[in-house]
């Protein structure tokens, strides 16, 4: 079977250029992105230095209807 040479389609890919990203604590870094245009600045509202998903922040467990208590009673022996 003969191999066909394929070309990528032209003019379908977004412009990939350098931008500056500013974190919530004021730190910044340069990266490549399709955001905006060359030289633009992307200011983040949430980033790994501030969001509880990354920092392990204060997490409160709400026990509605005793679900947590029932779970602990049922599986407490496995929890150690």
PDB file of N, CA, C and O in Angstrom:
ATOM      1  N   UNK A   1       0.852  -1.183   0.000  1.00  0.00           N
ATOM      2  CA  UNK A   1       0.000   0.000   0.000  1.00  0.00           C
ATOM      3  C   UNK A   1       0.892   1.238   0.000  1.00  0.00           C
ATOM      4  O   UNK A   1       1.816   1.329   0.808  1.00  0.00           O
ATOM      5  N   UNK A   2       0.637   2.160  -0.864  1.00  0.00           N
ATOM      6  CA  UNK A   2       1.436   3.372  -0.986  1.00  0.00           C
ATOM      7  C   UNK A   2       1.078   4.355   0.124  1.00  0.00           C
ATOM      8  O   UNK A   2      -0.088   4.495   0.492  1.00  0.00           O
ATOM      9  N   UNK A   3       2.094   5.033   0.650  1.00  0.00           N
ATOM     10  CA  UNK A   3       1.891   6.027   1.701  1.00  0.00           C
ATOM     11  C   UNK A   3       1.547   7.366   1.056  1.00  0.00           C
ATOM     12  O   UNK A   3       2.201   7.803   0.110  1.00  0.00           O
ATOM     13  N   UNK A   4       0.502   8.009   1.589  1.00  0.00           N
ATOM     14  CA  UNK A   4       0.125   9.332   1.094  1.00  0.00           C
ATOM     15  C   UNK A   4       0.741  10.386   1.994  1.00  0.00           C
ATOM     16  O   UNK A   4       0.779  10.217   3.212  1.00  0.00           O
ATOM     17  N   UNK A   5       1.211  11.448   1.421  1.00  0.00           N
ATOM     18  CA  UNK A   5       1.699  12.578   2.206  1.00  0.00           C
ATOM     19  C   UNK A   5       0.527  13.514   2.453  1.00  0.00           C
ATOM     20  O   UNK A   5      -0.180  13.920   1.531  1.00  0.00           O
ATOM     21  N   UNK A   6       0.342  13.846   3.733  1.00  0.00           N
ATOM     22  CA  UNK A   6      -0.754  14.719   4.109  1.00  0.00           C
ATOM     23  C   UNK A   6      -0.211  16.059   4.563  1.00  0.00           C
ATOM     24  O   UNK A   6       0.839  16.126   5.201  1.00  0.00           O
ATOM     25  N   UNK A   7      -0.912  17.106   4.241  1.00  0.00           N
ATOM     26  CA  UNK A   7      -0.554  18.439   4.694  1.00  0.00           C
ATOM     27  C   UNK A   7      -1.600  18.892   5.705  1.00  0.00           C
ATOM     28  O   UNK A   7      -2.780  18.556   5.599  1.00  0.00           O
ATOM     29  N   UNK A   8      -1.140  19.662   6.687  1.00  0.00           N
ATOM     30  CA  UNK A   8      -2.085  20.241   7.634  1.00  0.00           C
ATOM     31  C   UNK A   8      -2.894  21.318   6.916  1.00  0.00           C
ATOM     32  O   UNK A   8      -2.398  22.003   6.022  1.00  0.00           O
ATOM     33  N   UNK A   9      -4.142  21.446   7.328  1.00  0.00           N
ATOM     34  CA  UNK A   9      -4.977  22.487   6.742  1.00  0.00           C
ATOM     35  C   UNK A   9      -4.430  23.854   7.136  1.00  0.00           C
ATOM     36  O   UNK A   9      -3.978  24.047   8.265  1.00  0.00           O
ATOM     37  N   UNK A  10      -4.471  24.773   6.229  1.00  0.00           N
ATOM     38  CA  UNK A  10      -3.959  26.109   6.482  1.00  0.00           C
ATOM     39  C   UNK A  10      -5.065  27.014   7.036  1.00  0.00           C
ATOM     40  O   UNK A  10      -6.243  26.852   6.718  1.00  0.00           O
ATOM     41  N   UNK A  11      -4.654  27.960   7.864  1.00  0.00           N
ATOM     42  CA  UNK A  11      -5.532  29.005   8.401  1.00  0.00           C
ATOM     43  C   UNK A  11      -6.673  28.485   9.276  1.00  0.00           C
ATOM     44  O   UNK A  11      -7.729  29.116   9.341  1.00  0.00           O
ATOM     45  N   UNK A  12      -6.482  27.347   9.949  1.00  0.00           N
ATOM     46  CA  UNK A  12      -7.530  26.877  10.866  1.00  0.00           C
ATOM     47  C   UNK A  12      -7.065  26.905  12.314  1.00  0.00           C
ATOM     48  O   UNK A  12      -7.875  26.735  13.225  1.00  0.00           O
ATOM     49  N   UNK A  13      -5.769  27.117  12.540  1.00  0.00           N
ATOM     50  CA  UNK A  13      -5.229  27.096  13.891  1.00  0.00           C
ATOM     51  C   UNK A  13      -5.170  28.512  14.462  1.00  0.00           C
ATOM     52  O   UNK A  13      -4.841  29.458  13.746  1.00  0.00           O
ATOM     53  N   UNK A  14      -5.492  28.661  15.762  1.00  0.00           N
ATOM     54  CA  UNK A  14      -5.443  30.003  16.354  1.00  0.00           C
ATOM     55  C   UNK A  14      -4.000  30.487  16.492  1.00  0.00           C
ATOM     56  O   UNK A  14      -3.062  29.690  16.507  1.00  0.00           O
ATOM     57  N   UNK A  15      -3.844  31.791  16.592  1.00  0.00           N
ATOM     58  CA  UNK A  15      -2.533  32.405  16.770  1.00  0.00           C
ATOM     59  C   UNK A  15      -2.000  32.035  18.154  1.00  0.00           C
ATOM     60  O   UNK A  15      -2.698  32.203  19.154  1.00  0.00           O
ATOM     61  N   UNK A  16      -0.770  31.534  18.214  1.00  0.00           N
ATOM     62  CA  UNK A  16      -0.132  31.100  19.448  1.00  0.00           C
ATOM     63  C   UNK A  16       1.023  32.053  19.705  1.00  0.00           C
ATOM     64  O   UNK A  16       1.969  32.099  18.919  1.00  0.00           O
ATOM     65  N   UNK A  17       0.963  32.826  20.805  1.00  0.00           N
ATOM     66  CA  UNK A  17       1.896  33.912  21.023  1.00  0.00           C
ATOM     67  C   UNK A  17       2.232  34.061  22.508  1.00  0.00           C
ATOM     68  O   UNK A  17       1.663  33.356  23.342  1.00  0.00           O
ATOM     69  N   UNK A  18       3.140  34.963  22.843  1.00  0.00           N
ATOM     70  CA  UNK A  18       3.546  35.184  24.229  1.00  0.00           C
ATOM     71  C   UNK A  18       2.621  36.183  24.912  1.00  0.00           C
ATOM     72  O   UNK A  18       2.273  37.221  24.349  1.00  0.00           O
ATOM     73  N   UNK A  19       2.221  35.839  26.164  1.00  0.00           N
ATOM     74  CA  UNK A  19       1.441  36.744  27.009  1.00  0.00           C
ATOM     75  C   UNK A  19       2.060  36.735  28.404  1.00  0.00           C
ATOM     76  O   UNK A  19       2.916  35.903  28.705  1.00  0.00           O
ATOM     77  N   UNK A  20       1.627  37.657  29.243  1.00  0.00           N
ATOM     78  CA  UNK A  20       2.050  37.698  30.632  1.00  0.00           C
ATOM     79  C   UNK A  20       0.864  37.323  31.502  1.00  0.00           C
ATOM     80  O   UNK A  20      -0.228  37.865  31.333  1.00  0.00           O
ATOM     81  N   UNK A  21       1.073  36.399  32.435  1.00  0.00           N
ATOM     82  CA  UNK A  21       0.032  35.984  33.376  1.00  0.00           C
ATOM     83  C   UNK A  21       0.375  36.577  34.733  1.00  0.00           C
ATOM     84  O   UNK A  21       1.497  36.421  35.213  1.00  0.00           O
ATOM     85  N   UNK A  22      -0.603  37.268  35.367  1.00  0.00           N
ATOM     86  CA  UNK A  22      -0.402  37.867  36.687  1.00  0.00           C
ATOM     87  C   UNK A  22      -1.257  37.100  37.684  1.00  0.00           C
ATOM     88  O   UNK A  22      -2.478  37.018  37.547  1.00  0.00           O
ATOM     89  N   UNK A  23      -0.585  36.533  38.703  1.00  0.00           N
ATOM     90  CA  UNK A  23      -1.269  35.755  39.741  1.00  0.00           C
ATOM     91  C   UNK A  23      -1.953  36.708  40.730  1.00  0.00           C
ATOM     92  O   UNK A  23      -1.745  37.920  40.671  1.00  0.00           O
ATOM     93  N   UNK A  24      -2.766  36.158  41.634  1.00  0.00           N
ATOM     94  CA  UNK A  24      -3.495  36.984  42.593  1.00  0.00           C
ATOM     95  C   UNK A  24      -2.574  37.670  43.590  1.00  0.00           C
ATOM     96  O   UNK A  24      -2.938  38.704  44.149  1.00  0.00           O
ATOM     97  N   UNK A  25      -1.377  37.112  43.826  1.00  0.00           N
ATOM     98  CA  UNK A  25      -0.444  37.731  44.779  1.00  0.00           C
ATOM     99  C   UNK A  25       0.492  38.737  44.109  1.00  0.00           C
ATOM    100  O   UNK A  25       1.391  39.266  44.762  1.00  0.00           O
ATOM    101  N   UNK A  26       0.293  39.009  42.810  1.00  0.00           N
ATOM    102  CA  UNK A  26       1.088  39.997  42.099  1.00  0.00           C
ATOM    103  C   UNK A  26       2.248  39.418  41.306  1.00  0.00           C
ATOM    104  O   UNK A  26       2.816  40.106  40.457  1.00  0.00           O
ATOM    105  N   UNK A  27       2.616  38.151  41.570  1.00  0.00           N
ATOM    106  CA  UNK A  27       3.681  37.538  40.790  1.00  0.00           C
ATOM    107  C   UNK A  27       3.227  37.408  39.340  1.00  0.00           C
ATOM    108  O   UNK A  27       2.033  37.285  39.065  1.00  0.00           O
ATOM    109  N   UNK A  28       4.187  37.435  38.414  1.00  0.00           N
ATOM    110  CA  UNK A  28       3.830  37.287  37.012  1.00  0.00           C
ATOM    111  C   UNK A  28       4.850  36.410  36.308  1.00  0.00           C
ATOM    112  O   UNK A  28       5.980  36.253  36.770  1.00  0.00           O
ATOM    113  N   UNK A  29       4.443  35.850  35.199  1.00  0.00           N
ATOM    114  CA  UNK A  29       5.342  35.056  34.368  1.00  0.00           C
ATOM    115  C   UNK A  29       4.884  35.143  32.924  1.00  0.00           C
ATOM    116  O   UNK A  29       3.731  35.467  32.639  1.00  0.00           O
ATOM    117  N   UNK A  30       5.799  34.850  32.025  1.00  0.00           N
ATOM    118  CA  UNK A  30       5.501  34.891  30.604  1.00  0.00           C
ATOM    119  C   UNK A  30       5.291  33.470  30.097  1.00  0.00           C
ATOM    120  O   UNK A  30       6.034  32.557  30.459  1.00  0.00           O
ATOM    121  N   UNK A  31       4.285  33.290  29.266  1.00  0.00           N
ATOM    122  CA  UNK A  31       3.992  31.982  28.694  1.00  0.00           C
ATOM    123  C   UNK A  31       3.437  32.163  27.291  1.00  0.00           C
ATOM    124  O   UNK A  31       3.186  33.284  26.848  1.00  0.00           O
ATOM    125  N   UNK A  32       3.252  31.065  26.610  1.00  0.00           N
ATOM    126  CA  UNK A  32       2.633  31.116  25.275  1.00  0.00           C
ATOM    127  C   UNK A  32       1.184  30.683  25.396  1.00  0.00           C
ATOM    128  O   UNK A  32       0.868  29.772  26.161  1.00  0.00           O
ATOM    129  N   UNK A  33       0.304  31.326  24.648  1.00  0.00           N
ATOM    130  CA  UNK A  33      -1.125  31.071  24.769  1.00  0.00           C
ATOM    131  C   UNK A  33      -1.854  31.529  23.514  1.00  0.00           C
ATOM    132  O   UNK A  33      -1.293  32.222  22.666  1.00  0.00           O
ATOM    133  N   UNK A  34      -3.116  31.126  23.415  1.00  0.00           N
ATOM    134  CA  UNK A  34      -3.984  31.636  22.357  1.00  0.00           C
ATOM    135  C   UNK A  34      -4.851  32.784  22.884  1.00  0.00           C
ATOM    136  O   UNK A  34      -5.660  33.338  22.139  1.00  0.00           O
ATOM    137  N   UNK A  35      -4.687  33.147  24.171  1.00  0.00           N
ATOM    138  CA  UNK A  35      -5.443  34.230  24.786  1.00  0.00           C
ATOM    139  C   UNK A  35      -5.037  35.574  24.191  1.00  0.00           C
ATOM    140  O   UNK A  35      -3.846  35.846  24.039  1.00  0.00           O
ATOM    141  N   UNK A  36      -5.993  36.401  23.859  1.00  0.00           N
ATOM    142  CA  UNK A  36      -5.723  37.772  23.412  1.00  0.00           C
ATOM    143  C   UNK A  36      -4.784  37.851  22.228  1.00  0.00           C
ATOM    144  O   UNK A  36      -4.877  37.078  21.274  1.00  0.00           O
ATOM    145  N   UNK A  37      -3.866  38.820  22.319  1.00  0.00           N
ATOM    146  CA  UNK A  37      -2.880  38.992  21.252  1.00  0.00           C
ATOM    147  C   UNK A  37      -1.492  39.126  21.881  1.00  0.00           C
ATOM    148  O   UNK A  37      -1.375  39.253  23.099  1.00  0.00           O
ATOM    149  N   UNK A  38      -0.458  39.097  21.071  1.00  0.00           N
ATOM    150  CA  UNK A  38       0.927  39.185  21.533  1.00  0.00           C
ATOM    151  C   UNK A  38       1.101  40.337  22.517  1.00  0.00           C
ATOM    152  O   UNK A  38       0.721  41.472  22.231  1.00  0.00           O
ATOM    153  N   UNK A  39       1.686  40.030  23.695  1.00  0.00           N
ATOM    154  CA  UNK A  39       1.979  41.062  24.682  1.00  0.00           C
ATOM    155  C   UNK A  39       0.857  41.361  25.657  1.00  0.00           C
ATOM    156  O   UNK A  39       1.062  42.143  26.585  1.00  0.00           O
ATOM    157  N   UNK A  40      -0.337  40.765  25.488  1.00  0.00           N
ATOM    158  CA  UNK A  40      -1.445  41.005  26.412  1.00  0.00           C
ATOM    159  C   UNK A  40      -1.121  40.456  27.800  1.00  0.00           C
ATOM    160  O   UNK A  40      -0.228  39.624  27.961  1.00  0.00           O
ATOM    161  N   UNK A  41      -1.867  40.938  28.804  1.00  0.00           N
ATOM    162  CA  UNK A  41      -1.716  40.476  30.178  1.00  0.00           C
ATOM    163  C   UNK A  41      -3.009  39.819  30.621  1.00  0.00           C
ATOM    164  O   UNK A  41      -4.088  40.395  30.481  1.00  0.00           O
ATOM    165  N   UNK A  42      -2.897  38.608  31.156  1.00  0.00           N
ATOM    166  CA  UNK A  42      -4.035  37.874  31.715  1.00  0.00           C
ATOM    167  C   UNK A  42      -3.915  37.932  33.225  1.00  0.00           C
ATOM    168  O   UNK A  42      -2.982  37.367  33.796  1.00  0.00           O
ATOM    169  N   UNK A  43      -4.857  38.616  33.885  1.00  0.00           N
ATOM    170  CA  UNK A  43      -4.855  38.735  35.337  1.00  0.00           C
ATOM    171  C   UNK A  43      -5.827  37.714  35.899  1.00  0.00           C
ATOM    172  O   UNK A  43      -7.017  37.736  35.583  1.00  0.00           O
ATOM    173  N   UNK A  44      -5.313  36.815  36.738  1.00  0.00           N
ATOM    174  CA  UNK A  44      -6.128  35.739  37.283  1.00  0.00           C
ATOM    175  C   UNK A  44      -6.913  36.184  38.504  1.00  0.00           C
ATOM    176  O   UNK A  44      -6.407  36.948  39.326  1.00  0.00           O
ATOM    177  N   UNK A  45      -8.163  35.706  38.631  1.00  0.00           N
ATOM    178  CA  UNK A  45      -8.974  35.943  39.821  1.00  0.00           C
ATOM    179  C   UNK A  45      -8.718  34.848  40.854  1.00  0.00           C
ATOM    180  O   UNK A  45      -8.774  35.092  42.059  1.00  0.00           O
ATOM    181  N   UNK A  46      -8.438  33.647  40.369  1.00  0.00           N
ATOM    182  CA  UNK A  46      -8.188  32.479  41.221  1.00  0.00           C
ATOM    183  C   UNK A  46      -6.967  31.771  40.661  1.00  0.00           C
ATOM    184  O   UNK A  46      -6.849  31.584  39.449  1.00  0.00           O
ATOM    185  N   UNK A  47      -6.061  31.377  41.543  1.00  0.00           N
ATOM    186  CA  UNK A  47      -4.891  30.637  41.098  1.00  0.00           C
ATOM    187  C   UNK A  47      -4.452  29.665  42.193  1.00  0.00           C
ATOM    188  O   UNK A  47      -5.010  29.689  43.290  1.00  0.00           O
ATOM    189  N   UNK A  48      -3.472  28.818  41.919  1.00  0.00           N
ATOM    190  CA  UNK A  48      -3.054  27.817  42.899  1.00  0.00           C
ATOM    191  C   UNK A  48      -2.531  28.385  44.212  1.00  0.00           C
ATOM    192  O   UNK A  48      -2.480  27.663  45.207  1.00  0.00           O
ATOM    193  N   UNK A  49      -2.141  29.659  44.246  1.00  0.00           N
ATOM    194  CA  UNK A  49      -1.649  30.235  45.501  1.00  0.00           C
ATOM    195  C   UNK A  49      -2.782  30.703  46.400  1.00  0.00           C
ATOM    196  O   UNK A  49      -2.551  30.994  47.574  1.00  0.00           O
ATOM    197  N   UNK A  50      -4.015  30.785  45.870  1.00  0.00           N
ATOM    198  CA  UNK A  50      -5.104  31.347  46.649  1.00  0.00           C
ATOM    199  C   UNK A  50      -6.324  30.442  46.784  1.00  0.00           C
ATOM    200  O   UNK A  50      -7.117  30.642  47.704  1.00  0.00           O
ATOM    201  N   UNK A  51      -6.504  29.475  45.924  1.00  0.00           N
ATOM    202  CA  UNK A  51      -7.725  28.670  45.916  1.00  0.00           C
ATOM    203  C   UNK A  51      -7.627  27.483  46.883  1.00  0.00           C
ATOM    204  O   UNK A  51      -6.620  26.776  46.885  1.00  0.00           O
ATOM    205  N   UNK A  52      -8.656  27.258  47.698  1.00  0.00           N
ATOM    206  CA  UNK A  52      -8.626  26.162  48.671  1.00  0.00           C
ATOM    207  C   UNK A  52      -8.414  24.776  48.058  1.00  0.00           C
ATOM    208  O   UNK A  52      -7.919  23.876  48.737  1.00  0.00           O
ATOM    209  N   UNK A  53      -8.776  24.591  46.802  1.00  0.00           N
ATOM    210  CA  UNK A  53      -8.574  23.284  46.180  1.00  0.00           C
ATOM    211  C   UNK A  53      -7.090  22.938  46.127  1.00  0.00           C
ATOM    212  O   UNK A  53      -6.731  21.762  46.181  1.00  0.00           O
ATOM    213  N   UNK A  54      -6.225  23.940  46.024  1.00  0.00           N
ATOM    214  CA  UNK A  54      -4.776  23.702  45.977  1.00  0.00           C
ATOM    215  C   UNK A  54      -4.120  23.916  47.334  1.00  0.00           C
ATOM    216  O   UNK A  54      -3.141  23.245  47.659  1.00  0.00           O
ATOM    217  N   UNK A  55      -4.651  24.850  48.135  1.00  0.00           N
ATOM    218  CA  UNK A  55      -3.994  25.207  49.390  1.00  0.00           C
ATOM    219  C   UNK A  55      -4.469  24.360  50.553  1.00  0.00           C
ATOM    220  O   UNK A  55      -3.843  24.382  51.613  1.00  0.00           O
ATOM    221  N   UNK A  56      -5.572  23.602  50.393  1.00  0.00           N
ATOM    222  CA  UNK A  56      -6.111  22.798  51.488  1.00  0.00           C
ATOM    223  C   UNK A  56      -6.826  23.656  52.510  1.00  0.00           C
ATOM    224  O   UNK A  56      -6.956  23.263  53.669  1.00  0.00           O
ATOM    225  N   UNK A  57      -7.286  24.811  52.099  1.00  0.00           N
ATOM    226  CA  UNK A  57      -7.920  25.796  52.979  1.00  0.00           C
ATOM    227  C   UNK A  57      -8.973  25.232  53.915  1.00  0.00           C
ATOM    228  O   UNK A  57      -9.089  24.017  54.074  1.00  0.00           O
ATOM    229  N   UNK A  58      -9.719  26.095  54.516  1.00  0.00           N
ATOM    230  CA  UNK A  58     -10.734  25.700  55.486  1.00  0.00           C
ATOM    231  C   UNK A  58     -11.878  24.975  54.795  1.00  0.00           C
ATOM    232  O   UNK A  58     -12.572  25.538  53.947  1.00  0.00           O
ATOM    233  N   UNK A  59     -12.056  23.738  55.168  1.00  0.00           N
ATOM    234  CA  UNK A  59     -13.153  22.952  54.608  1.00  0.00           C
ATOM    235  C   UNK A  59     -14.075  22.554  55.741  1.00  0.00           C
ATOM    236  O   UNK A  59     -13.644  21.964  56.732  1.00  0.00           O
ATOM    237  N   UNK A  60     -15.338  22.878  55.589  1.00  0.00           N
ATOM    238  CA  UNK A  60     -16.325  22.537  56.603  1.00  0.00           C
ATOM    239  C   UNK A  60     -17.213  21.423  56.085  1.00  0.00           C
ATOM    240  O   UNK A  60     -17.702  21.481  54.956  1.00  0.00           O
ATOM    241  N   UNK A  61     -17.419  20.414  56.907  1.00  0.00           N
ATOM    242  CA  UNK A  61     -18.260  19.292  56.531  1.00  0.00           C
ATOM    243  C   UNK A  61     -19.628  19.480  57.180  1.00  0.00           C
ATOM    244  O   UNK A  61     -19.748  19.488  58.405  1.00  0.00           O
ATOM    245  N   UNK A  62     -20.646  19.629  56.355  1.00  0.00           N
ATOM    246  CA  UNK A  62     -21.995  19.789  56.867  1.00  0.00           C
ATOM    247  C   UNK A  62     -22.633  18.420  57.024  1.00  0.00           C
ATOM    248  O   UNK A  62     -22.618  17.609  56.098  1.00  0.00           O
ATOM    249  N   UNK A  63     -23.186  18.170  58.183  1.00  0.00           N
ATOM    250  CA  UNK A  63     -23.829  16.888  58.462  1.00  0.00           C
ATOM    251  C   UNK A  63     -25.336  17.094  58.453  1.00  0.00           C
ATOM    252  O   UNK A  63     -25.937  17.453  59.466  1.00  0.00           O
ATOM    253  N   UNK A  64     -25.927  16.862  57.305  1.00  0.00           N
ATOM    254  CA  UNK A  64     -27.375  17.028  57.186  1.00  0.00           C
ATOM    255  C   UNK A  64     -28.052  15.694  57.455  1.00  0.00           C
ATOM    256  O   UNK A  64     -27.789  14.703  56.773  1.00  0.00           O
ATOM    257  N   UNK A  65     -28.897  15.677  58.422  1.00  0.00           N
ATOM    258  CA  UNK A  65     -29.663  14.472  58.718  1.00  0.00           C
ATOM    259  C   UNK A  65     -28.831  13.355  59.328  1.00  0.00           C
ATOM    260  O   UNK A  65     -29.226  12.191  59.260  1.00  0.00           O
ATOM    261  N   UNK A  66     -27.687  13.681  59.923  1.00  0.00           N
ATOM    262  CA  UNK A  66     -26.873  12.664  60.578  1.00  0.00           C
ATOM    263  C   UNK A  66     -26.181  11.710  59.633  1.00  0.00           C
ATOM    264  O   UNK A  66     -25.804  10.612  60.042  1.00  0.00           O
ATOM    265  N   UNK A  67     -26.002  12.089  58.388  1.00  0.00           N
ATOM    266  CA  UNK A  67     -25.383  11.189  57.405  1.00  0.00           C
ATOM    267  C   UNK A  67     -23.963  10.819  57.794  1.00  0.00           C
ATOM    268  O   UNK A  67     -23.568   9.658  57.685  1.00  0.00           O
ATOM    269  N   UNK A  68     -23.192  11.803  58.249  1.00  0.00           N
ATOM    270  CA  UNK A  68     -21.816  11.527  58.629  1.00  0.00           C
ATOM    271  C   UNK A  68     -21.791  10.610  59.846  1.00  0.00           C
ATOM    272  O   UNK A  68     -20.986   9.681  59.917  1.00  0.00           O
ATOM    273  N   UNK A  69     -22.670  10.874  60.794  1.00  0.00           N
ATOM    274  CA  UNK A  69     -22.725  10.029  61.997  1.00  0.00           C
ATOM    275  C   UNK A  69     -23.097   8.600  61.639  1.00  0.00           C
ATOM    276  O   UNK A  69     -22.500   7.656  62.157  1.00  0.00           O
ATOM    277  N   UNK A  70     -24.075   8.429  60.759  1.00  0.00           N
ATOM    278  CA  UNK A  70     -24.469   7.078  60.339  1.00  0.00           C
ATOM    279  C   UNK A  70     -23.327   6.390  59.603  1.00  0.00           C
ATOM    280  O   UNK A  70     -23.100   5.195  59.795  1.00  0.00           O
ATOM    281  N   UNK A  71     -22.613   7.121  58.771  1.00  0.00           N
ATOM    282  CA  UNK A  71     -21.481   6.552  58.042  1.00  0.00           C
ATOM    283  C   UNK A  71     -20.404   6.098  59.028  1.00  0.00           C
ATOM    284  O   UNK A  71     -19.869   4.996  58.911  1.00  0.00           O
ATOM    285  N   UNK A  72     -20.091   6.955  59.996  1.00  0.00           N
ATOM    286  CA  UNK A  72     -19.065   6.601  60.979  1.00  0.00           C
ATOM    287  C   UNK A  72     -19.488   5.396  61.801  1.00  0.00           C
ATOM    288  O   UNK A  72     -18.663   4.535  62.109  1.00  0.00           O
ATOM    289  N   UNK A  73     -20.788   5.324  62.167  1.00  0.00           N
ATOM    290  CA  UNK A  73     -21.273   4.161  62.923  1.00  0.00           C
ATOM    291  C   UNK A  73     -21.149   2.893  62.097  1.00  0.00           C
ATOM    292  O   UNK A  73     -20.761   1.848  62.621  1.00  0.00           O
ATOM    293  N   UNK A  74     -21.471   2.970  60.816  1.00  0.00           N
ATOM    294  CA  UNK A  74     -21.468   1.790  59.948  1.00  0.00           C
ATOM    295  C   UNK A  74     -20.059   1.350  59.576  1.00  0.00           C
ATOM    296  O   UNK A  74     -19.757   0.157  59.565  1.00  0.00           O
ATOM    297  N   UNK A  75     -19.198   2.316  59.270  1.00  0.00           N
ATOM    298  CA  UNK A  75     -17.863   1.982  58.762  1.00  0.00           C
ATOM    299  C   UNK A  75     -16.726   2.397  59.684  1.00  0.00           C
ATOM    300  O   UNK A  75     -15.567   2.378  59.269  1.00  0.00           O
ATOM    301  N   UNK A  76     -17.024   2.769  60.916  1.00  0.00           N
ATOM    302  CA  UNK A  76     -16.015   3.245  61.847  1.00  0.00           C
ATOM    303  C   UNK A  76     -14.882   2.264  62.067  1.00  0.00           C
ATOM    304  O   UNK A  76     -13.741   2.676  62.277  1.00  0.00           O
ATOM    305  N   UNK A  77     -15.174   0.978  62.024  1.00  0.00           N
ATOM    306  CA  UNK A  77     -14.131  -0.043  62.233  1.00  0.00           C
ATOM    307  C   UNK A  77     -13.096  -0.060  61.122  1.00  0.00           C
ATOM    308  O   UNK A  77     -11.958  -0.474  61.347  1.00  0.00           O
ATOM    309  N   UNK A  78     -13.467   0.380  59.931  1.00  0.00           N
ATOM    310  CA  UNK A  78     -12.535   0.396  58.811  1.00  0.00           C
ATOM    311  C   UNK A  78     -11.664   1.633  58.777  1.00  0.00           C
ATOM    312  O   UNK A  78     -10.607   1.643  58.146  1.00  0.00           O
ATOM    313  N   UNK A  79     -12.119   2.697  59.470  1.00  0.00           N
ATOM    314  CA  UNK A  79     -11.431   3.979  59.375  1.00  0.00           C
ATOM    315  C   UNK A  79     -10.174   4.044  60.222  1.00  0.00           C
ATOM    316  O   UNK A  79      -9.316   4.892  59.980  1.00  0.00           O
ATOM    317  N   UNK A  80     -10.047   3.192  61.183  1.00  0.00           N
ATOM    318  CA  UNK A  80      -8.817   3.135  61.979  1.00  0.00           C
ATOM    319  C   UNK A  80      -8.703   4.111  63.040  1.00  0.00           C
ATOM    320  O   UNK A  80      -7.701   4.130  63.755  1.00  0.00           O
TER     321      UNK A  80
END
